[in-house]
Amino acid sequence: MYSAGHVKWALALICIALMLSGSVRAAELIEGKDVARKSLCLGCHAEKQKVVGPAFAEIARRYDNTPQSYTYLINRIKNGGVGAWGAVPMPANKNNITEDEIRKVIDWIFTMKTGER
């Protein structure tokens, strides 16, 4: 049987692990926003209001957080396109942002849907 002291230490370690995992997730989301800023996404998009392109919050509401949506959004960001949000074309970005960076930006965008931020 475990003593009360052992149980307290185990619970403390579990709490620390959960806090650290949350900190890692928060750091990843901050990195996604930084990538968006450095990749000039904020020249055409803002978090809550339409600029040239749709607001990130609108993108989060339109697409589910699924592998299919990630594939679609990665392709759209890399290759650009027109018609999904009106007549203004989205330029291709495959030369200035990696797929890993795009995933971080999409992770950050999806927090606007779930209220994780």
C-alpha positions in Angstrom: 0.0 0.0 0.0 1.1 3.5 -0.6 1.5 6.1 2.2 -0.3 9.4 2.1 3.1 11.0 1.4 3.6 8.9 -1.7 0.2 9.8 -3.0 0.8 13.5 -2.4 4.1 13.3 -4.3 2.5 11.4 -7.2 -0.3 14.0 -7.4 2.2 16.8 -7.3 4.2 15.2 -10.2 1.1 14.7 -12.2 0.1 18.4 -11.7 3.6 19.5 -12.7 3.5 17.3 -15.9 0.1 18.7 -16.8 1.2 22.3 -16.3 4.3 21.7 -18.4 2.4 20.1 -21.2 0.1 23.2 -21.2 3.1 25.5 -21.3 4.4 23.6 -24.3 1.1 23.9 -26.1 0.9 27.6 -25.3 4.5 28.1 -26.6 3.6 26.2 -29.9 0.6 28.5 -30.4 2.6 31.6 -29.8 5.1 30.3 -32.3 2.2 29.9 -34.8 1.3 33.6 -34.4 5.0 34.6 -34.8 5.2 32.5 -38.0 2.1 34.3 -39.3 3.7 37.7 -38.5 7.1 36.8 -40.0 5.6 35.3 -43.1 3.6 38.5 -43.8 0.2 36.8 -43.3 -0.9 39.8 -41.2 -0.5 42.0 -44.3 -3.8 40.6 -45.6 -5.4 38.9 -42.6 -6.2 40.0 -39.0 -7.4 37.9 -36.1 -11.0 39.2 -35.9 -11.7 41.5 -38.8 -11.4 41.1 -42.6 -8.5 43.1 -44.1 -7.8 42.0 -47.7 -8.5 38.3 -46.9 -10.8 36.9 -44.3 -10.2 37.2 -40.6 -8.4 34.2 -39.0 -11.4 33.7 -36.8 -13.7 33.4 -39.8 -11.3 30.8 -41.3 -11.5 28.9 -38.0 -15.3 29.0 -38.0 -15.5 27.8 -41.6 -13.2 24.8 -41.4 -13.3 21.8 -39.0 -10.1 20.9 -37.2 -9.6 17.7 -39.2 -6.8 16.2 -41.3 -8.9 17.0 -44.5 -9.1 20.7 -43.5 -5.4 20.8 -42.7 -4.6 19.3 -46.2 -6.9 21.8 -47.9 -5.5 24.8 -45.9 -1.9 23.8 -46.4 -2.5 23.5 -50.1 -4.3 26.9 -50.2 -1.6 28.7 -48.3 1.2 27.1 -50.3 -0.3 27.4 -53.8 -2.7 30.4 -53.4 -6.1 30.5 -55.1 -9.2 32.5 -55.7 -12.9 32.0 -55.1 -13.1 30.5 -51.6 -13.6 34.0 -50.0 -14.5 36.1 -53.0 -12.8 37.6 -56.0 -9.5 38.7 -54.4 -6.8 36.0 -55.0 -4.7 34.6 -52.3 -1.0 34.6 -53.5 1.1 31.5 -53.4 3.4 31.3 -50.4 5.4 28.1 -51.1 8.7 29.9 -51.3 8.5 31.8 -48.0 6.9 29.4 -45.5 7.5 25.7 -44.8 4.8 23.1 -44.4 5.8 22.7 -40.7 5.4 26.5 -40.3 2.0 26.4 -42.1 0.8 23.7 -39.7 1.8 25.9 -36.7 -0.2 28.8 -38.2 -3.2 26.6 -38.8 -2.9 25.3 -35.2 -3.0 28.9 -34.0 -5.9 29.8 -36.3 -8.0 26.9 -35.0 -7.6 28.2 -31.4 -9.8 31.1 -32.4 -12.6 28.6 -32.9 -12.3 26.7 -29.7 -11.3 29.6 -27.4 -8.0 27.9 -26.4 -6.2 31.2 -26.5 
